[in-house]
Amino acid sequence: MGEWLSALGFGIGLVAFVLGATSIIMGFSTTESGNIGMQKKIEYGFFGVTGLVLCLLMGYALA
């Protein structure tokens, strides 16, 4: 049963890493300017950092 929990933790960590990395890339690649563009950059950056932190948390839990 422990192997299933490790596999589930790895899967969650992997999904969190992919979503975090793509959110950060999308934050850098937005072309809108003004308030809307800055709002999108902040939102994508927040979700990206949250995803990477969740990935590190899952990695720590598996260690």
Secondary structure in CASP SS format (residue, H / E / C, confidence):
PFRMAT SS
TARGET T0000
AUTHOR 0000-0000-0000
METHOD secondary structure of the structure
MODEL  1
M C 1.00
G H 1.00
E H 1.00
W H 1.00
L H 1.00
S H 1.00
A H 1.00
L H 1.00
G H 1.00
F H 1.00
G H 1.00
I H 1.00
G H 1.00
L H 1.00
V H 1.00
A H 1.00
F H 1.00
V H 1.00
L H 1.00
G H 1.00
A H 1.00
T H 1.00
S H 1.00
I H 1.00
I H 1.00
M H 1.00
G H 1.00
F H 1.00
S H 1.00
T C 1.00
T C 1.00
E C 1.00
S C 1.00
G H 1.00
N H 1.00
I H 1.00
G H 1.00
M H 1.00
Q H 1.00
K H 1.00
K H 1.00
I H 1.00
E H 1.00
Y H 1.00
G H 1.00
F H 1.00
F H 1.00
G H 1.00
V H 1.00
T H 1.00
G H 1.00
L H 1.00
V H 1.00
L H 1.00
C H 1.00
L H 1.00
L H 1.00
M H 1.00
G H 1.00
Y H 1.00
A H 1.00
L H 1.00
A C 1.00
END
